[in-house]
Amino acid sequence: MKRIAVLGSTGSIGRQTLQVIENRREEFKIVALTARENDALMLEQIRQHKPALAALLDKGSAKRLRDSLETDTGTAVLDGEDGIIKCVTESDCDMVVNGMVGMAGLIPTLKALETGKNIALANKETLVAGGQLVMDLAAKKGLSIIPIDSEHSAIFQCIGSTPVSQVKRLLLTASGGPFRGKTRTQLKSVTPSEALKHPNWRMGKKISIDSATLMNKGLEVIEARWLFSLDADRIEVVIHPQSIVHSMVEMVDGAVLAQLGNPDMRIPIQYALTYPERKPSGLPRYNPVLAGSLEFLSPDTENFPALKLAYQALEAGGTMAVVLNGANEVAVDLFLRGAISFNSIPAVVEWVMEKHNNHKNPCLEDIIYWDIWSRQQAAAMVERDGEKYWHLQ
Ligand SMILES: NC(=O)c1ccc[n+]([C@@H]2O[C@H](COP(=O)([O-])OP(=O)(O)OC[C@H]3O[C@@H](n4cnc5c(N)ncnc54)[C@H](OP(=O)(O)O)[C@@H]3O)[C@@H](O)[C@H]2O)c1
């Protein structure tokens, strides 16, 4: 019986992880659940899985949860960042599924590794901000980081035990999001609700907006760099609107391996949980005849400059990716709240990156400092230049 802690259990990845586990109760036991503030859903999840520990970041929500929880579940409800960390370090789990969103997932990931836990990682911002620290610590402790992101899971499966020296390049596929084919002029007036309508996947708000700007693919390029130890010039992006080929790996002899399947996150989630074994999932099977033709196109980095910015951050190294990520988190939030236009998201990120004096080989304290700095800069720019500027993009 594998004992699992699920961080971000109330989100899209978290809920699908619990669905996978519900079908495999003889193999997995949930020992801890965490989220930010959704006490109502957490209450249902606790009743169903009876974990020893649960935590909500928001203390008021945690109090409400404690008040409504029956004693027979035996679950201790913690709160704050410390509470989330305790769910990782004190829950006696074998594996942590990190389905949190944003750079908030970095410290719990590091704490999990410090205390000897393998990680199934969906939270890409963790590797974007702290890739070197996380991968070094995992290697030092002899622990695994198994990707859940469908593209990285595909690459992980295609590479298998092939040494990195025999891999020529990675081809990360991207759907292109809801606005594929649009120009900057057409993108000027798109709304948050239009941007949230991803053609192939139902996901949380932040990743949906990142998919629409192509920043998601940029974050994934950086994630791939750390997971697979390949430089940026060996990681390419190809637009594939059907989201059937989840990514490809070209080997040095010219052979290209791809992993295909229906766009359903429960497949990579289950694989991360059962790895190295494969188990039946009971999910609808891929039918190549019904799925029809598969297209591949070059990404449009003129109208969607976020992807270019991510490559620049990766090539710069140091704290540049921390700053890219922090500014992007703020810009996405401002867009969702109607404070800035869609085209302003990459513009905010670019200006904060331009202001940043890069710092090489950052430690955790540097990462936290420059993450806060980038958020403050992004917020201050929008505050200062206001409507007049941001809506002109
Ligand atoms: N969704 C997908 O299909 C998918 C695919 C590949 C990769 N990913 C990656 O997986 C991660 C999660 O994505 P998602 O779509 O599942 O996001 P989501 O639906 O927004 O869920 C995020 C989860 O994290 C919790 N959370 C948010 N901020 C937190 C904080 N500061 N501290 C603690 N917990 C916090 C949320 O709690 P509340 O519900 O209480 O707010 C929720 O449980 C992201 O990094 C994303 O890029 C997602």
The ligand as a MOL file (V3000), in Angstrom:
LIG
                    3D

  0  0  0     0  0            999 V3000
M  V30 BEGIN CTAB
M  V30 COUNTS 48 52 0 0 0
M  V30 BEGIN ATOM
M  V30 1 N -4.9660 21.1050 -14.6200 0
M  V30 2 C -4.2510 20.4210 -15.4750 0
M  V30 3 O -4.7850 19.6940 -16.3180 0
M  V30 4 C -2.7460 20.5200 -15.4350 0
M  V30 5 C -1.9930 19.8450 -16.3970 0
M  V30 6 C -0.6010 19.8860 -16.3230 0
M  V30 7 C 0.0180 20.6180 -15.3240 0
M  V30 8 N -0.7330 21.2890 -14.4170 0 CHG=1
M  V30 9 C -0.0430 22.0650 -13.3700 0
M  V30 10 O -0.5160 21.5950 -12.1140 0
M  V30 11 C -0.5710 22.6590 -11.1640 0
M  V30 12 C -1.9960 22.7580 -10.6280 0
M  V30 13 O -2.8630 23.1130 -11.6960 0
M  V30 14 P -4.4430 23.0250 -11.5490 0
M  V30 15 O -4.9880 23.2730 -12.9040 0
M  V30 16 O -4.8130 21.7720 -10.8360 0 CHG=-1
M  V30 17 O -4.7230 24.2960 -10.6160 0
M  V30 18 P -6.0400 24.6320 -9.7800 0
M  V30 19 O -7.2050 23.8960 -10.3330 0
M  V30 20 O -6.1110 26.1010 -9.6950 0
M  V30 21 O -5.7240 24.0110 -8.3310 0
M  V30 22 C -4.7180 24.5450 -7.5220 0
M  V30 23 C -4.7310 23.8630 -6.1730 0
M  V30 24 O -3.7130 24.4490 -5.3570 0
M  V30 25 C -4.3040 25.0760 -4.2040 0
M  V30 26 N -3.5770 26.3170 -3.9680 0
M  V30 27 C -3.5910 27.4350 -4.7190 0
M  V30 28 N -2.7380 28.3590 -4.2220 0
M  V30 29 C -2.1930 27.8050 -3.1160 0
M  V30 30 C -1.2740 28.2770 -2.1500 0
M  V30 31 N -0.7300 29.5010 -2.2310 0
M  V30 32 N -0.9240 27.4500 -1.1350 0
M  V30 33 C -1.4830 26.2140 -1.0410 0
M  V30 34 N -2.3610 25.7020 -1.9430 0
M  V30 35 C -2.7190 26.5060 -2.9590 0
M  V30 36 C -5.7580 25.2900 -4.5630 0
M  V30 37 O -6.5830 25.3690 -3.4070 0
M  V30 38 P -8.0470 26.1030 -3.4590 0
M  V30 39 O -8.9050 25.2250 -4.3340 0
M  V30 40 O -8.4830 26.1080 -2.0550 0
M  V30 41 O -7.8180 27.4650 -4.0490 0
M  V30 42 C -6.0280 24.0360 -5.3970 0
M  V30 43 O -6.2030 22.9410 -4.5550 0
M  V30 44 C -0.1190 23.9170 -11.9150 0
M  V30 45 O 1.2350 24.1310 -11.6970 0
M  V30 46 C -0.3590 23.5570 -13.3810 0
M  V30 47 O 0.5130 24.2500 -14.2560 0
M  V30 48 C -2.0870 21.2560 -14.4530 0
M  V30 END ATOM
M  V30 BEGIN BOND
M  V30 1 1 1 2
M  V30 2 2 2 3
M  V30 3 1 2 4
M  V30 4 1 4 5
M  V30 5 2 4 48
M  V30 6 2 5 6
M  V30 7 1 6 7
M  V30 8 2 7 8
M  V30 9 1 8 9
M  V30 10 1 8 48
M  V30 11 1 9 10
M  V30 12 1 9 46
M  V30 13 1 10 11
M  V30 14 1 11 12
M  V30 15 1 11 44
M  V30 16 1 12 13
M  V30 17 1 13 14
M  V30 18 2 14 15
M  V30 19 1 14 16
M  V30 20 1 14 17
M  V30 21 1 17 18
M  V30 22 2 18 19
M  V30 23 1 18 20
M  V30 24 1 18 21
M  V30 25 1 21 22
M  V30 26 1 22 23
M  V30 27 1 23 24
M  V30 28 1 23 42
M  V30 29 1 24 25
M  V30 30 1 25 26
M  V30 31 1 25 36
M  V30 32 1 26 27
M  V30 33 1 26 35
M  V30 34 2 27 28
M  V30 35 1 28 29
M  V30 36 1 29 30
M  V30 37 2 29 35
M  V30 38 1 30 31
M  V30 39 2 30 32
M  V30 40 1 32 33
M  V30 41 2 33 34
M  V30 42 1 34 35
M  V30 43 1 36 37
M  V30 44 1 36 42
M  V30 45 1 37 38
M  V30 46 2 38 39
M  V30 47 1 38 40
M  V30 48 1 38 41
M  V30 49 1 42 43
M  V30 50 1 44 45
M  V30 51 1 44 46
M  V30 52 1 46 47
M  V30 END BOND
M  V30 END CTAB
M  END
